[in-house]
């Protein structure tokens, strides 16, 4: 699904939801998952265990003039089912875009994963002029799901 303010992709991964969630909830593994090429590394963040947590990532991209850091505030957490966060430049409040990972067990050895990139809550006109949403394309989100499948099997 794609509309003017969000992109959503799905894939069934041949692994239990517990294994998929284990990878997703570990920011140190997000470099392996990133299909956009923006994520460089995590900034020594603990495993995600609850909403309200903030994890910091080291990033790079021409849209920010090169290297930068983001703070990611966890907005959704349901162990083995849901993980969501809003991203912001380090030490700032989230301006409204969100990443949502939904997991639905398909028996004991497969998980349907839905990844949503949603920028519908971005209202800052200056930011909307600076960043051409969507910054990450549907094909890059699909690559992230493929990377997740590989990461879970390794």
Backbone bond lengths (Angstrom), bond angles and torsions (degrees), N, CA, C in turn:
res aa  C-N    CA-C-N  psi(-1)  N-CA   C-N-CA  omega(-1)  CA-C   N-CA-C  phi
1 X - - - 1.443 - - 1.522 109.10 -
2 X 1.322 116.27 134.62 1.451 122.15 176.09 1.518 107.61 -139.47
3 X 1.338 116.30 134.11 1.455 119.33 171.70 1.522 107.56 -137.52
4 X 1.315 117.91 -162.24 1.456 120.90 -175.26 1.522 113.60 -73.77
5 X 1.322 118.53 -15.35 1.464 120.15 -175.80 1.522 114.35 -131.65
6 X 1.306 118.37 6.33 1.458 119.57 175.22 1.516 111.23 -162.40
7 X 1.326 113.22 156.93 1.462 122.06 175.26 1.520 106.47 -129.18
8 X 1.325 115.74 137.18 1.457 120.63 -179.45 1.522 109.14 -133.08
9 X 1.338 115.87 133.30 1.462 121.47 177.39 1.523 108.51 -130.17
10 X 1.336 115.82 157.14 1.464 121.42 -179.37 1.516 110.17 -137.11
11 X 1.323 113.95 152.89 1.462 120.26 174.97 1.526 108.14 -160.05
12 X 1.310 115.72 144.16 1.457 120.21 172.10 1.522 107.65 -92.65
13 X 1.323 115.26 127.83 1.459 122.45 -178.92 1.523 108.09 -110.39
14 X 1.320 116.10 133.19 1.460 121.75 -177.86 1.527 110.78 -79.86
15 X 1.328 114.82 71.83 1.465 122.12 178.01 1.525 107.37 -164.18
16 X 1.323 117.18 151.35 1.466 119.39 177.22 1.535 110.81 -66.03
17 X 1.314 116.17 154.19 1.467 120.52 -178.20 1.528 111.48 -60.62
18 X 1.329 117.58 -29.79 1.464 119.87 178.38 1.531 111.23 -63.10
19 X 1.320 117.18 -39.50 1.471 121.33 179.27 1.527 110.86 -70.49
20 X 1.328 116.06 -40.22 1.473 120.05 178.65 1.522 109.84 -64.42
21 X 1.309 116.80 -46.15 1.468 121.25 -179.63 1.529 111.02 -63.98
22 X 1.312 116.76 -36.60 1.460 120.64 178.93 1.530 110.84 -58.13
23 X 1.322 117.43 -41.43 1.469 121.38 178.59 1.532 109.79 -70.82
24 X 1.327 117.72 -47.89 1.466 121.25 -177.54 1.518 113.35 -61.41
25 X 1.308 116.93 -36.37 1.465 120.48 -174.94 1.529 113.17 -83.61
26 X 1.327 116.87 4.16 1.462 121.72 178.60 1.535 108.82 -111.41
27 X 1.336 118.76 98.52 1.462 120.91 -178.24 1.527 114.30 -55.78
28 X 1.319 118.23 -25.75 1.461 120.70 177.77 1.534 111.41 -62.47
29 X 1.326 117.61 -20.15 1.472 121.94 -179.20 1.523 112.89 -96.23
30 X 1.328 118.42 -4.24 1.466 120.61 -175.51 1.526 113.21 -64.83
31 X 1.341 117.45 -26.74 1.463 119.63 176.02 1.525 110.21 -60.03
32 X 1.326 115.97 -38.47 1.468 120.88 178.83 1.524 112.01 -64.62
33 X 1.324 116.79 -29.76 1.458 121.52 -172.98 1.523 113.57 -87.16
34 X 1.308 116.82 -29.86 1.459 122.77 -169.54 1.519 113.05 -61.34
35 X 1.318 116.24 118.96 1.455 121.74 176.67 1.513 113.14 -92.62
36 X 1.336 117.00 -6.00 1.469 120.82 -176.82 1.520 113.01 -90.16
37 X 1.333 117.26 -22.20 1.452 120.40 -175.94 1.518 114.03 83.93
38 X 1.335 118.22 5.17 1.461 121.64 -178.60 1.529 113.15 -86.14
39 X 1.345 118.28 -30.49 1.457 121.31 -174.50 1.528 109.65 -80.86
40 X 1.335 116.07 124.11 1.456 122.07 179.63 1.526 110.27 -97.75
41 X 1.345 117.01 -50.08 1.465 121.60 -178.64 1.521 109.03 -169.35
42 X 1.325 115.59 168.12 1.456 118.09 173.22 1.519 108.03 -92.22
43 X 1.302 115.99 162.06 1.462 121.66 -178.61 1.524 109.08 -101.00
44 X 1.349 115.51 58.12 1.472 122.30 177.49 1.531 112.19 53.63
45 X 1.307 114.58 55.35 1.450 121.93 -177.23 1.519 110.75 -94.87
46 X 1.325 116.12 145.35 1.455 121.01 174.83 1.520 110.56 -74.38
47 X 1.313 115.89 165.17 1.465 121.72 175.65 1.530 109.49 -59.15
48 X 1.310 116.00 144.25 1.456 121.80 178.09 1.528 108.56 -76.87
49 X 1.342 115.85 127.38 1.468 120.15 -177.26 1.520 113.82 -132.60
50 X 1.343 118.50 -3.06 1.473 119.16 -176.69 1.520 110.80 -168.16
51 X 1.320 115.85 159.48 1.458 120.19 172.23 1.525 109.01 -66.05
52 X 1.314 115.82 153.67 1.449 121.50 179.84 1.520 114.01 91.06
53 X 1.320 117.60 -19.59 1.463 120.24 177.25 1.524 109.36 -65.56
54 X 1.325 115.88 152.47 1.459 121.77 176.29 1.527 107.76 -123.90
55 X 1.322 115.82 129.79 1.458 119.78 173.96 1.521 109.10 -122.37
56 X 1.328 115.38 140.93 1.464 121.73 -174.89 1.527 109.75 -104.87
57 X 1.337 114.60 136.36 1.455 121.09 179.28 1.523 109.95 -122.19
58 X 1.333 116.09 145.64 1.465 123.16 171.94 1.521 106.72 -91.39
59 X 1.326 115.70 129.32 1.454 121.48 -171.77 1.532 110.14 -130.49
60 X 1.324 116.29 168.87 1.454 121.93 171.54 1.519 108.68 -150.41
61 X 1.327 115.90 146.42 1.464 119.91 177.42 1.504 111.20 172.43
62 X 1.321 116.15 145.93 1.468 120.19 -179.05 1.527 113.33 -63.98
63 X 1.334 117.30 -24.91 1.466 120.95 179.63 1.524 111.94 -64.24
64 X 1.352 116.97 -18.93 1.472 121.45 178.36 1.529 111.02 -118.48
65 X 1.329 117.04 12.65 1.454 120.45 177.41 1.517 114.65 78.63
66 X 1.321 117.87 19.14 1.467 121.44 178.95 1.513 111.83 120.71
67 X 1.330 116.88 -133.52 1.461 121.77 -176.74 1.525 111.47 -76.45
68 X 1.321 115.71 143.30 1.463 122.23 178.31 1.522 108.71 -160.74
69 X 1.318 116.47 173.76 1.468 121.37 176.49 1.525 109.03 -123.18
70 X 1.334 115.10 151.50 1.461 120.76 174.07 1.520 109.79 -122.89
71 X 1.310 114.66 148.14 1.458 122.03 167.81 1.515 106.20 -105.30
72 X 1.317 115.58 131.90 1.460 122.10 -176.20 1.516 108.48 -118.89
73 X 1.330 115.86 113.74 1.461 121.63 -177.33 1.522 109.02 -94.24
74 X 1.321 116.32 121.48 1.470 121.21 -177.93 1.527 109.05 -70.46
75 X 1.327 115.75 120.11 1.465 122.85 -177.48 1.522 113.02 -108.05
76 X 1.321 116.45 -14.75 1.463 120.69 178.63 1.511 110.16 -146.44
77 X 1.336 115.74 131.03 1.460 119.84 179.28 1.517 108.79 -149.14
78 X 1.317 115.97 118.65 1.452 123.12 171.94 1.523 104.76 -143.14
79 X 1.327 116.07 101.77 1.460 121.52 -171.02 1.525 111.83 -46.62
80 X 1.329 114.56 128.03 1.462 125.05 179.27 1.523 114.51 70.23
81 X 1.360 117.15 7.15 1.470 120.03 -179.14 1.522 114.15 -131.72
82 X 1.341 118.20 -36.74 1.465 120.74 -172.24 1.521 110.42 -151.13
83 X 1.330 115.00 136.99 1.460 121.52 171.26 1.525 106.72 -145.26
84 X 1.341 116.34 125.90 1.464 120.69 -179.00 1.519 109.28 -141.55
85 X 1.344 115.66 149.46 1.456 119.59 175.95 1.519 110.40 -152.01
86 X 1.336 114.33 152.98 1.451 121.50 172.44 1.523 107.86 -103.34
87 X 1.310 115.71 137.79 1.456 122.75 -175.60 1.522 110.46 -104.50
88 X 1.342 115.40 143.01 1.467 122.04 177.25 1.517 109.57 -147.95
89 X 1.328 117.72 153.60 1.459 118.74 169.80 1.533 108.53 -55.05
90 X 1.338 117.28 144.45 1.468 122.08 -176.30 1.526 111.47 -49.94
91 X 1.325 114.07 139.04 1.467 123.08 177.21 1.525 114.25 65.71
92 X 1.340 116.82 24.36 1.465 120.79 174.36 1.530 108.82 -129.29
93 X 1.325 115.55 163.30 1.458 120.37 176.80 1.523 109.78 -76.69
94 X 1.327 117.67 146.95 1.467 119.98 178.51 1.529 111.09 -60.61
95 X 1.347 116.88 129.96 1.463 120.24 -179.89 1.524 114.33 -84.92
96 X 1.348 118.08 -1.98 1.453 117.76 171.60 1.505 118.73 128.66
97 X 1.349 119.77 -8.58 1.469 115.39 178.06 1.513 109.94 -92.29
98 X 1.337 113.95 148.96 1.456 120.12 -169.85 1.521 110.69 -139.52
99 X 1.327 114.58 147.15 1.461 123.86 174.64 1.523 107.11 -112.89
100 X 1.318 117.25 127.23 1.461 121.53 -177.43 1.535 108.78 -127.41
101 X 1.316 114.92 122.88 1.466 122.51 176.85 1.531 107.47 -111.46
102 X 1.317 117.19 118.31 1.465 122.10 177.90 1.525 108.57 -114.05
103 X 1.321 115.42 133.39 1.458 121.25 -178.07 1.520 109.67 -118.93
104 X 1.312 115.80 132.25 1.464 121.07 177.18 1.521 108.24 -130.18
105 X 1.335 115.61 113.06 1.458 120.83 -179.44 1.525 110.16 -59.84
106 X 1.319 115.44 136.56 1.462 123.20 175.53 1.523 106.41 -118.17
107 X 1.321 115.87 75.49 1.456 119.91 -172.32 1.521 108.99 81.03
108 X 1.320 116.25 -156.44 1.464 119.47 -175.66 1.523 113.94 -93.82
109 X 1.336 118.18 -14.70 1.458 119.82 -173.19 1.530 114.91 -124.93
110 X 1.335 117.07 17.16 1.464 119.72 178.45 1.528 109.31 -149.26
111 X 1.332 114.68 150.53 1.459 120.93 -178.96 1.516 109.27 -138.28
112 X 1.319 116.18 129.03 1.455 120.60 172.36 1.537 106.72 -84.37
113 X 1.327 116.49 120.83 1.461 121.93 -178.17 1.520 108.81 -111.73
114 X 1.327 115.78 126.95 1.455 122.30 174.60 1.517 107.81 -113.25
115 X 1.326 116.21 125.59 1.457 122.58 177.93 1.522 108.08 -113.46
116 X 1.330 115.86 123.94 1.462 121.60 179.15 1.518 109.69 -119.18
117 X 1.308 115.56 130.37 1.469 124.34 173.32 1.517 104.97 -110.09
118 X 1.333 116.72 111.08 1.465 122.32 -170.36 1.528 109.86 -124.57
119 X 1.321 116.65 119.08 1.463 121.31 177.73 1.529 111.35 -116.27
120 X 1.333 116.78 22.98 1.468 121.70 -177.00 1.527 113.27 -66.19
121 X 1.342 117.89 -22.07 1.463 120.58 -178.40 1.528 113.18 -91.70
122 X 1.335 117.57 1.72 1.467 120.43 177.52 1.528 108.09 -77.58
123 X 1.324 116.10 117.66 1.467 120.88 -177.88 1.526 113.41 -119.01
124 X 1.328 117.25 -11.02 1.460 121.76 -178.84 1.531 109.37 -69.80
125 X 1.330 116.12 111.20 1.471 120.75 -176.31 1.528 112.29 -61.85
126 X 1.345 117.52 -38.01 1.467 120.54 179.07 1.526 110.29 -63.80
127 X 1.325 116.92 -41.11 1.456 121.07 178.50 1.525 110.47 -65.85
128 X 1.308 116.21 -41.58 1.465 120.31 179.51 1.525 111.28 -64.61
129 X 1.332 117.26 -29.24 1.468 120.67 176.37 1.530 110.68 -76.78
130 X 1.343 116.90 -34.52 1.464 121.41 -177.80 1.522 112.20 -75.80
131 X 1.332 116.41 -43.87 1.458 121.04 -176.69 1.524 109.33 -106.06
132 X 1.319 116.84 118.49 1.466 120.26 -179.56 1.533 111.48 -80.69
133 X 1.336 116.47 85.05 1.467 119.23 178.63 1.516 109.70 -65.15
134 X 1.322 117.10 139.91 1.463 127.21 -0.22 1.534 111.05 -80.12
135 X 1.310 115.17 131.82 1.461 120.84 178.04 1.524 109.83 -74.33
136 X 1.316 116.85 -31.53 1.462 122.90 177.88 1.528 107.32 -109.41
137 X 1.303 116.27 131.72 1.459 122.21 -175.99 1.535 111.89 -89.08
138 X 1.317 115.40 161.25 1.468 121.32 -179.98 1.532 111.49 -55.46
139 X 1.321 117.39 -42.77 1.474 120.11 -179.99 1.525 111.62 -62.34
140 X 1.338 117.66 -33.09 1.460 120.93 178.36 1.528 111.00 -71.77
141 X 1.332 116.58 -34.26 1.466 119.89 174.83 1.522 110.19 -67.07
142 X 1.331 116.46 -40.46 1.464 119.96 176.34 1.528 110.50 -62.63
143 X 1.341 116.37 -37.75 1.468 120.28 175.87 1.523 110.23 -62.71
144 X 1.337 116.83 -38.56 1.472 120.16 178.35 1.533 110.98 -61.21
145 X 1.330 117.09 -40.25 1.465 119.67 177.30 1.520 111.15 -65.79
146 X 1.326 116.88 -39.74 1.462 120.32 175.93 1.523 111.57 -63.39
147 X 1.339 115.46 -40.61 1.461 119.89 177.39 1.528 111.21 -64.67
148 X 1.323 116.06 -38.79 1.469 120.18 177.32 1.534 109.60 -61.66
149 X 1.318 116.66 -45.12 1.474 119.49 178.70 1.525 110.87 -58.20
150 X 1.322 117.17 -41.77 1.469 121.06 178.50 1.525 111.25 -67.22
151 X 1.340 116.45 -41.99 1.464 120.30 -178.03 1.517 111.64 -65.31
152 X 1.325 116.93 -36.80 1.460 120.61 -179.12 1.533 110.13 -69.34
153 X 1.311 117.26 -33.32 1.465 119.84 -177.32 1.532 112.61 -83.43
154 X 1.344 117.07 -9.38 1.484 118.30 -177.59 1.518 111.70 -94.18
